[in-house]
């Protein structure tokens, strides 16, 4: 049965996937490749003892990592299945400075008067809403002066999807260009994804922010859904990885890829 594309459809989809989410992550080195680069950029502006709010934290793979490095982490997610996985990890790792809360990134006012030095969101979870402006206003509210946000978002242009046109798959090649978003399917659930540019992020956070780091992700290296590429062509994978690391921060190229990661600092 396919669940319809209502406002809670994405939450339902990821809740259904929560039990196998970690296994999927661990089995795909291309996911690890992306995650390593995102963490490196985020950690360039963090230090032990800092407070961190993670949005769409999923099962807490990144939240646990940051807490193990000494950050005081509040991990949030709207999907009940993901929150259950988060709670289980919190109990198993009870000495870590890790809190868990069921909270949508659209409802950051529920955190009330708490403020954080950093906000983090990985792997395009923010693309599951057509109200990213609301999320960004919420981030601005909870960030302390001089705080940072590191966000991973899917842009409108993915070279890997455009290449699908060479195989005659024009629907895939142009799907991100639809202003009303595009259909996604996960665990028998249909929901809609929406795509955003770095300029959209900067505009809706407001003028009180400086971009301190940005790069494209999976610009030359195949995105995670091309599982097995690294094992079939290891030398090509390493070459593409080195090339992408060298050029993905350059103007224009930093806006492209399957995702981009942007870090912005709030002025005092």
TIMAR-349284 format. One record per residue: x negated, y, z negated of N, C-alpha, C, O in turn; residue in one letter. Coordinates in pm, whole numbers, padded with zeros to 5 digits, always signed. Each point is the difference from the previous one (the first is absolute). Layout:
<recs>
XYZXYZXYZXYZA ...
</recs>
This chain:
<recs>
-00085-00119+00000+00085+00119+00000-00089+00124+00000-00098+00007-00074X +00133+00090+00157-00073+00126+00006+00076+00105-00080+00116+00027+00028X -00182+00032-00125+00058+00108-00079-00009+00129+00082-00099+00022+00069X +00202+00061-00077+00006+00122+00080-00101+00105-00042-00077-00019-00095X +00078+00132+00168-00106+00099-00011+00041+00116-00089-00026+00116+00034X +00090-00142-00146+00039+00105-00093-00120+00057-00074-00113-00041+00024X +00139+00135-00114-00107+00071-00069-00082-00091-00090-00115+00030-00031X +00175-00142-00012-00071-00091-00090-00058-00120+00073-00051-00092-00064X +00057+00092+00198-00042-00118+00074-00149-00027-00017-00040-00115-00019X -00043+00218+00027-00144-00021-00015-00034-00052-00139-00086-00087-00015X +00154+00139-00086-00021-00048-00137+00033-00148-00010-00073-00076-00064X +00184+00035+00125+00040-00140-00001-00103-00087+00073-00033-00109-00046X -00016+00157+00161-00096-00077+00078-00127-00028-00080-00048-00113-00005X -00008+00218-00056-00125-00019-00073+00022-00076-00131-00090-00069-00047X +00207+00082-00010+00030-00080-00119+00000-00148+00035-00051-00082-00077X +00107+00048+00191+00001-00140+00044-00141-00052+00025-00028-00118-00024X -00061+00204+00071-00136-00043+00034-00094-00003-00121-00112-00048+00011X +00156+00097-00124-00090+00021-00113-00070-00127-00047-00116+00006-00040X +00184-00119+00044-00058-00124-00053-00120-00048+00082-00087-00068-00052X +00083+00104+00180-00109-00047+00087-00092+00115+00044-00092-00021+00079X +00119+00141-00129-00073+00118+00046-00150-00013-00023-00079+00029+00090X +00039-00071-00209-00143-00011-00031-00068-00105+00087-00114+00019+00042X +00183-00130-00015-00059-00105+00083-00020+00048+00143-00102-00030+00062X +00198+00105-00010-00014+00057+00135-00119+00095+00004-00079-00003+00095X +00066+00085-00197-00109+00097-00008-00136-00071-00004-00092+00036+00073X +00081-00137-00158-00128-00069-00019-00042-00078+00124-00119-00020+00023X +00215-00024+00057-00030-00086+00115-00042+00078+00124-00038-00060+00099X +00044+00192-00103-00024+00080+00119-00115+00098-00022+00020+00104-00063X -00140-00136+00112-00114+00091-00018+00020+00139+00062-00064+00095-00043X +00152-00083+00142+00024+00132+00058+00073+00092-00098-00019+00121+00004X +00101-00180-00090+00061+00080-00107-00107+00048-00097-00002+00117-00039X -00089-00207+00002-00108+00037-00091-00088+00108+00060-00046+00090-00071X +00023-00098+00202-00083+00100+00068+00061+00139-00017-00069+00097-00032X +00201-00087+00055+00068+00128-00016-00002+00043-00146-00031+00115-00032X +00065-00207-00057+00009+00034-00142-00134+00051-00054-00002+00095-00078X -00107-00156+00118-00132+00043-00046-00028+00145+00038-00054+00076-00080X +00091-00038+00201-00028+00136+00045+00091+00102-00067-00041+00113-00028X +00163-00152+00004+00092+00090-00071-00049+00021-00144-00003+00113-00048X -00034-00221-00018-00047+00012-00139-00126+00086-00008-00013+00081-00092X -00077-00098+00186-00124+00080-00003+00033+00148+00007-00057+00080-00074X +00148-00042+00164+00035+00142+00011+00068+00049-00127-00029+00110-00047X +00119-00190-00008+00070+00041-00122-00097+00014-00117+00008+00095-00078X -00100-00191+00066-00091+00000-00115-00104+00111+00007-00063+00033-00101X +00044+00024+00218-00094+00113+00011+00045+00118-00084-00082+00086-00033X +00211-00079-00003+00050+00114-00077+00052-00042-00138+00061+00080-00070X -00086-00205+00031+00048-00050-00129-00117-00036-00090-00112-00024+00047X +00140+00020-00177-00099-00049-00096+00073-00070-00114+00119+00023-00022X -00190-00106-00051+00060-00071-00113+00063+00098-00098-00059+00105-00030X +00176-00138-00018+00072+00086-00093+00102+00089+00065+00087+00055-00068X -00093-00040+00202+00099+00082+00070+00136-00069-00002+00009-00122-00011X +00096+00203+00023+00136-00053+00009+00041-00012+00146-00028+00088+00081X +00095-00199-00049+00035-00031+00139+00142-00053+00008+00038-00090-00075X +00040+00146+00165+00133-00049+00031-00005-00067+00136-00035+00064+00099X +00071-00194-00094+00009-00067+00130+00146-00012+00040+00084-00047-00078X -00054+00089+00200+00133-00014+00059+00003-00127+00084-00104-00044+00050X +00222-00015-00034+00017-00127+00071-00117-00094-00029-00071-00045+00091X +00051+00017-00220-00117-00077-00045+00008-00148+00035-00099-00071-00012X +00215+00024+00056+00012-00141+00035-00026-00090-00120+00052+00023-00109X -00134-00124+00129-00034-00093-00108-00115+00053-00086-00042-00068-00093X -00007+00187+00123-00103+00060-00085-00143-00034+00035-00088+00011-00084X +00063-00052+00208-00136-00036+00040-00094+00118-00019-00109-00015-00056X +00149+00133+00101-00084+00119-00017+00007+00054-00142-00101+00044-00054X +00218-00046-00006+00014+00051-00136-00092-00074-00096-00067+00062-00083X +00065-00194+00093-00088-00080-00086-00146+00035+00026-00079+00014-00093X +00043+00001+00220-00139+00034+00035-00042+00132-00063-00107+00009-00059X +00192+00092+00070-00034+00131-00056-00003-00006-00153-00085+00063-00063X +00177-00137+00004+00000-00013-00147-00125-00072-00048-00056+00033-00105X +00011-00132+00181-00123-00071-00038-00122+00091+00007-00100-00025-00067X +00108+00130+00147-00109+00098+00008+00014+00112-00102-00082+00092-00003X +00185-00100-00081+00012+00095-00110+00103+00109+00018+00017+00082-00090X +00053-00078+00204+00105+00098+00017+00123-00040-00081+00028-00119-00016X +00045+00219-00035+00125-00025-00073+00114+00007+00101+00037+00107+00047X +00018-00223-00014+00086-00014+00116+00147-00019-00040+00032-00081-00088X +00056+00156+00153+00143-00027-00004+00038-00052+00139-00003+00075+00097X +00038-00203-00090+00036-00065+00127+00152+00001+00014+00071-00046-00089X -00022+00099+00201+00144+00010+00022+00038-00067+00130-00076-00001+00096X +00196-00056-00094+00056-00057+00122+00151-00008-00019+00049-00010-00112X +00025+00014+00224+00146-00006-00007+00053-00141+00018+00116-00026-00031X -00198-00067+00082+00046-00136+00030-00005-00086-00126-00107-00018-00057X +00221-00036+00012+00001-00079-00124-00099-00116+00000-00063-00027-00102X +00049-00042+00215-00095-00110+00006-00142+00046-00020-00077-00066-00069X +00040+00178+00129-00134+00054-00017-00023+00042-00146-00108-00023-00055X +00208+00083-00006-00013+00043-00139-00019-00121-00091-00078+00006-00096X +00147-00115+00123-00020-00122-00080-00143-00051+00013-00060-00043-00099X +00004+00048+00220-00140-00042+00018-00094+00095-00074-00098-00044-00061X +00126+00172+00065-00079+00098-00073+00003-00026-00150-00103+00002-00067X +00221-00026+00015+00014-00027-00144-00077-00125-00040-00062-00003-00106X +00066-00099+00189-00074-00124-00031-00149+00026-00005-00070-00053-00087X +00020+00134+00180-00144+00033-00002-00035+00084-00122-00105-00020-00062X +00192+00112+00028-00025+00082-00118-00010-00087-00125-00088+00023-00084X +00175-00120+00071-00004-00089-00117-00124-00087+00000-00060-00023-00105X +00020-00025+00223-00118-00086+00009-00129+00078-00024-00099-00056-00045X +00102+00186+00076-00118+00085-00015+00031+00110-00101-00011+00119+00030X +00049-00160-00147+00057+00092-00099-00098+00105-00050+00043+00102-00055X -00172-00123+00072-00097+00098-00048-00024+00114+00100-00064+00099-00034X +00115-00113+00154-00021+00104+00100+00088+00122-00028+00110-00015-00052X -00158+00135+00086+00081+00122-00014+00100+00011+00115-00012+00087+00086X +00111-00178-00086+00096-00012+00109+00142+00002-00054+00036-00081-00085X +00043+00174+00135+00143+00006-00029+00077-00034+00127-00050+00019+00111X +00171-00068-00128+00086-00036+00113+00136+00065-00018+00054+00002-00111X +00000+00052+00220+00134+00058-00008+00072-00023+00133-00056+00021+00107X +00181-00065-00115+00086-00008+00118+00043+00141+00036+00078+00062-00072X -00127-00012+00184+00029+00139+00039-00026+00016+00148-00106-00038+00050X +00202+00095+00021-00017+00031+00141-00086+00124+00016+00004+00090-00084X -00079-00084+00193-00078+00122+00026+00091+00118+00035-00047+00114+00007X +00174-00140+00016+00096+00108+00023+00056+00056-00130+00075+00097+00002X -00110-00158-00115+00058+00038-00129-00109+00027-00103+00009-00045-00114X -00111+00120+00154-00111+00025-00092+00040+00091-00115-00075+00014-00097X +00192+00049+00106+00048+00078-00114+00029-00090-00120+00008+00049-00113X +00009-00180+00135+00023-00093-00111-00122-00014-00089+00011-00046-00114X -00127+00086+00163-00122-00004-00082-00001+00118-00097-00087+00008-00088X +00182+00081+00103+00021+00115-00089-00121+00092-00003-00042+00050+00105X -00016-00028-00223-00105+00102-00011-00141-00057+00010-00096+00072-00026X +00083-00197+00064-00135-00057+00013-00069+00057+00123+00063+00020+00104X -00193+00005-00117-00080+00052+00109-00126-00086+00014-00046-00061-00096X -00010+00058+00218-00110-00091+00031-00110+00073+00074+00022+00100+00068X -00143-00153-00084-00114+00055+00074-00007-00051+00143-00061+00063+00087X +00124-00178-00062-00002-00059+00134+00131-00070+00030+00063-00058-00089X -00023+00063+00215+00112-00079+00051-00052-00081+00118-00080+00049+00080X +00127-00174-00071-00053-00093+00101+00115-00078+00062+00092-00043-00071X -00097+00025+00202+00098-00085+00069-00070-00066+00118-00064+00068+00081X +00076-00200-00070-00075-00076+00100+00092-00066+00101+00119-00021-00026X -00176-00013+00140+00059-00088+00103+00138+00042+00051+00086-00084+00025X -00066+00214-00010+00118+00047+00071+00132-00021-00071+00105+00002+00065X -00107-00023-00196+00127-00011-00071+00085+00125+00016+00123-00007+00001X -00189+00123+00013+00073+00126+00015+00070+00012+00135+00082+00089+00020X -00115-00177+00073+00068+00000+00130+00140-00061-00008+00075+00004+00098X -00041-00060-00213+00131-00064-00016+00108+00099-00041+00106-00041-00050X -00130+00169+00070+00102+00101-00030-00001+00106+00110-00103+00031+00058X +00222+00025-00032+00009+00114+00090-00001+00131-00078+00026+00107+00055X -00058-00117-00184-00004+00118-00087-00138+00015-00064-00012+00023-00121X -00090-00036+00202-00135+00016-00054-00021+00138-00060-00079+00016-00093X +00150+00083+00143-00012+00134-00058+00039-00001-00147-00063+00068-00081X +00167-00145+00045+00042-00011-00140-00110-00065-00084-00028+00044-00111X -00034-00148+00166-00110-00068-00071-00116+00096-00024-00055+00005-00109X +00019+00070+00211-00113+00092-00012+00028+00111-00100-00091+00041-00073X +00213+00007+00067+00035+00100-00101-00010-00062-00139-00042+00068-00095X +00080-00196+00081-00014-00068-00128-00146-00018-00040-00035+00016-00117X -00049-00048+00215-00143-00013-00028-00057+00132-00050-00077+00005-00096X +00116+00103+00163-00047+00132-00042+00042+00029-00143-00077+00060-00076X +00195-00101+00038+00051+00028-00136-00080-00076-00105-00025+00054-00108X -00016-00179+00136-00064-00081-00103-00153+00015-00001-00065-00048-00093X +00008+00112+00194-00145+00016+00005-00046+00118-00085+00057+00109+00007X -00160-00131-00086-00063+00108-00074-00080+00091+00093-00041-00044+00107X +00018+00169-00146-00091+00085+00077-00136-00069+00018-00052-00061-00093X -00004+00072+00211-00126-00064+00040+00015-00151+00015-00099-00069+00023X +00221+00016-00035+00023-00142+00023-00001-00035+00147+00006+00089+00086X -00013-00218-00056-00005-00046+00139+00109-00102+00029+00047-00070-00090X -00008+00064+00215+00084-00110+00047-00068-00066+00119-00049+00069+00090X +00046-00201-00090-00054-00078+00112+00115-00085+00054+00052-00087-00070X -00015+00113+00194+00119-00060+00059-00037-00071+00130-00073+00054+00082X +00124-00175-00065-00021-00077+00123+00134-00008+00073+00098-00052-00053X -00096+00104+00175+00124+00020+00074-00020-00045+00145-00110+00012+00055X +00215-00064+00006-00004-00037+00141+00036+00121+00086+00106+00059-00019X -00194-00020+00112+00027+00116+00086+00084-00040+00122+00034-00117+00018X -00001+00215+00062+00081-00025+00119-00077-00070+00111+00060-00060+00089X -00193+00067-00091-00080-00058+00108-00089-00111-00054-00089+00026-00082X +00111-00148+00126-00087-00112-00031-00058-00053+00130+00076-00049+00084X -00207+00056-00065-00057-00049+00127+00030-00146+00025+00014-00042+00115X -00003-00037-00222+00025-00142+00018+00141-00025+00052+00023-00096+00074X +00072+00179-00112+00135-00018+00052+00012+00055+00142+00071-00057+00083X -00141+00166-00054+00001+00054+00136-00058-00101+00098+00045-00008+00115X -00145-00069-00159-00059-00103+00086+00102-00106+00041-00019-00069+00100X +00126+00056-00178+00104-00098+00035+00062+00030+00136+00055-00090+00064X -00064+00216-00020+00055+00035+00131-00072-00074+00112+00058-00026+00105X -00186-00008-00128-00075-00074+00103+00056-00140+00021-00020-00061+00105X +00092+00011-00208+00064-00131+00012+00148+00012+00034+00074-00098-00003X -00032+00220+00034+00138+00021+00038+00096+00021-00115+00121+00010+00020X -00175-00003-00142+00086+00019-00118+00011+00150-00029-00065+00052-00091X +00147+00014+00170+00012+00145-00012+00078+00041-00126-00020+00109-00053X +00108-00196+00007+00075+00031-00122-00094+00012-00119+00014+00092-00081X -00110-00184+00069-00099+00008-00108-00091+00120+00019-00034+00068-00097X -00006-00042+00219-00094+00109+00028+00054+00136-00041-00077+00087-00042X +00207-00068+00053+00055+00133-00027+00086+00006-00126+00065+00102-00025X -00062-00209-00054+00097-00006-00109-00023+00109-00107+00096+00047-00060X -00221-00008+00038-00026+00099-00104+00040+00141+00041+00002+00091-00083X +00029-00072+00210+00031+00134+00049+00147+00036-00020+00040+00113+00026X +00039-00209-00072+00142+00025-00024+00016+00086-00125-00041-00042-00109X +00099+00159+00122+00013+00091-00114+00093-00053-00108-00007+00043-00115X +00093-00138+00152+00091-00059-00098-00058-00125-00064+00070-00071-00073X -00197+00043+00098-00064-00118-00058+00026-00123+00085+00065+00007+00104X -00117-00118-00149+00012-00124+00076+00034-00115-00093-00029+00005-00119X +00091-00110+00174+00040-00114-00080-00121-00082-00042-00092-00023+00079X +00093-00021-00203-00100-00094-00050+00074-00118-00060+00115+00012-00043X -00181-00127+00041+00060-00123-00051-00096-00065-00099-00119-00015+00029X +00170-00023-00144-00081-00067-00101+00091-00086-00087+00099+00048-00054X -00134-00176+00043+00074-00093-00086+00150+00002+00029+00082-00004-00092X -00047+00008+00222+00140-00004+00038+00075+00130-00020+00123+00002+00008X -00194+00105-00035+00062+00130-00025-00044+00099+00108-00118+00006+00034X +00211+00069+00019-00032+00108+00092+00002+00132-00074+00092+00028-00078X -00193+00053+00101-00002+00136-00054-00071+00088+00101-00052-00049+00100X +00050+00177-00126-00056+00094+00097-00127+00064-00054-00006+00044-00114X -00096-00040+00201-00125+00068-00033-00005+00135+00072+00051+00016+00111X -00115+00079-00177-00016+00135+00056-00148+00036-00003-00073-00041-00090X +00031+00117+00189-00144+00024+00019-00030+00148-00015+00078+00086+00041X -00194-00058-00100-00032+00138-00039-00146+00033+00033-00086-00088+00001X +00062+00214+00024-00134+00048+00030-00065+00057-00126+00069+00033-00096X -00201-00021+00096-00066+00071-00111+00050+00143-00015+00009+00052-00112X +00023+00013+00223+00050+00138-00008+00134+00005-00074+00027+00095-00074X +00057-00196+00092+00126-00006-00073-00027-00006-00151+00065+00069-00078X -00161-00152+00039-00036-00013-00141-00048+00133-00056+00045+00043-00106X -00135+00023+00178-00054+00128-00048+00111+00106-00008+00005+00077-00096X +00082-00074+00195+00106+00101+00003+00094-00014-00120+00035+00099-00063X +00005-00223+00033+00100-00019-00105-00059-00006-00140+00072+00018-00098X -00201-00041+00085-00062+00018-00131-00011+00148-00032+00007+00040-00116X -00025+00040+00219-00006+00144-00020-00141+00054+00014-00095-00077+00014X +00081+00209-00017-00129+00064+00026-00101-00014-00113-00116+00036+00018X +00157-00087-00132-00091-00007-00115-00087-00123-00004-00041-00042-00108X +00011-00017+00225-00081-00122+00006-00111+00014+00102+00014+00069+00101X -00125-00135-00129-00110-00010+00095-00021-00146+00037-00001-00088-00087X -00016+00062+00217-00033-00135+00044-00148-00024-00024-00084+00072+00053X +00053-00173-00133-00141-00025-00031-00053-00126+00067-00122-00020+00005X +00210-00064+00047-00045-00118+00076+00116-00052+00082+00115+00002-00045X -00145-00050+00166+00101-00061+00085-00070-00087+00103-00105+00036+00053X +00164-00152-00024-00053-00087+00105+00112-00086+00055+00100-00027-00067X -00118-00015+00192+00089-00098+00058-00035-00139-00050-00115-00027-00034X +00214-00060+00030-00018-00138-00043+00053-00093+00109+00107+00023+00056X -00183-00129-00028+00035-00091+00110+00013+00080+00129+00097-00013+00075X -00197+00094-00051-00011+00077+00124-00065-00087+00108+00051-00011+00111X -00165-00051-00145-00068-00095+00089+00012-00144-00050+00014-00093+00079X -00020+00077-00211+00020-00132-00060+00149-00035+00009+00084+00083-00033X -00051-00205+00077+00143-00036+00009+00070+00013-00134-00059-00030-00104X +00184+00073+00105+00077+00011-00126+00030-00137-00057-00014-00101+00069X +00056+00097-00196+00014-00128-00071+00091-00103+00066-00018-00120-00024X +00115+00162+00106+00087-00101+00061-00071-00079+00110+00057-00095+00053X -00180+00135-00018-00084-00079+00092-00086-00098-00082-00121-00009+00019X +00184-00062-00109-00073-00090-00091-00080-00102+00079+00048-00055+00100X -00171+00031-00146-00088-00097+00063-00100+00059+00097-00093-00068+00043X +00110+00196-00006-00093+00064+00095-00143-00006-00053-00093-00029+00076X +00076+00056-00205-00134+00005-00059-00070-00134+00004-00122-00005+00013X +00195-00105-00024-00061-00134+00002-00022-00050+00143-00094-00075+00024X +00179+00115+00069-00016-00044+00139-00114+00073+00070-00074-00058+00080X +00059+00187-00111-00104+00081+00064-00076+00079-00107+00012+00122-00006X -00091-00190-00077-00064+00068-00114-00098+00110+00041-00005+00104-00065X -00072-00126+00171-00096+00103+00041+00071+00123+00053-00039+00113-00030X +00144-00134+00109+00078+00113+00050+00068+00073-00114+00005+00123-00002X +00045-00198-00094+00064+00063-00117-00099+00090-00074+00034+00113-00035X -00155-00162+00012-00100+00081-00072-00037+00124+00080-00017+00108-00057X +00005-00124+00189-00035+00115+00084+00111+00106-00004-00028+00119-00015X +00152-00163+00029+00112+00094-00004+00012+00066-00137+00033+00118-00010X -00061-00195-00094+00004+00055-00136-00102+00111-00017+00032+00107-00052X -00155-00132+00096-00105+00102-00012+00035+00125+00082-00020+00112-00046X +00073-00134+00166+00036+00113+00085+00113+00082-00062-00004+00123-00001X +00103-00193-00050+00112+00073-00060-00045+00078-00122+00041+00115-00018X -00124-00174-00067-00049+00072-00117-00077+00126+00040-00002+00098-00074X -00062-00103+00192-00081+00113+00044+00083+00114+00059-00041+00116-00009X +00157-00147+00068+00072+00104+00075+00139+00033-00054+00059+00100+00042X -00006-00180-00132+00142+00014-00036+00030+00126-00081+00117+00034-00018X -00220+00035-00031+00022+00124-00074-00007+00123+00089+00020+00111-00048X -00050-00129+00177-00020+00113+00090+00134+00066+00035+00104-00066-00003X -00108+00196+00036+00124+00068+00041+00072-00077+00109-00064-00062+00086X +00194+00067-00088+00091-00071+00088+00004-00149-00031+00108-00054-00024X -00223-00014+00023+00000-00144-00027+00049-00031-00141+00059-00106-00023X -00081+00197-00071+00043-00024-00138+00153+00002-00015+00053-00040-00104X +00016+00088+00209+00146+00001-00003+00061-00128+00056+00122-00019-00008X -00203-00068+00063+00047-00115+00075-00026-00130-00074-00061-00001-00107X +00108-00109+00166-00021-00132-00058+00134-00063-00036+00105+00061+00014X -00112-00185-00060+00122-00063-00050+00050+00074-00124+00120+00013-00022X -00214+00036-00060+00027+00088-00114-00104+00112+00000-00100-00008+00072X +00123+00109-00152-00107+00092-00037+00003+00014-00152+00104-00022-00063X -00218+00058+00005-00006+00027-00144-00047+00143-00019-00100+00041+00057X +00175+00033-00137-00030+00142-00024-00007+00026-00148+00085-00046-00076X -00187+00120+00032-00014+00041-00140+00003+00152-00005-00076+00069+00069X +00166-00017-00151+00015+00144-00016-00015+00037-00146+00041-00075-00089X -00101+00192+00064-00017+00050-00138+00089+00122-00021+00006+00090+00084X +00062-00090-00198+00085+00112-00038-00084+00111-00060-00083-00024-00088X +00104+00143+00135-00077+00113-00053+00048+00033-00142+00112-00032-00039X -00201+00096-00038+00033+00037-00136+00095+00119-00008+00036+00042-00110X 
</recs>
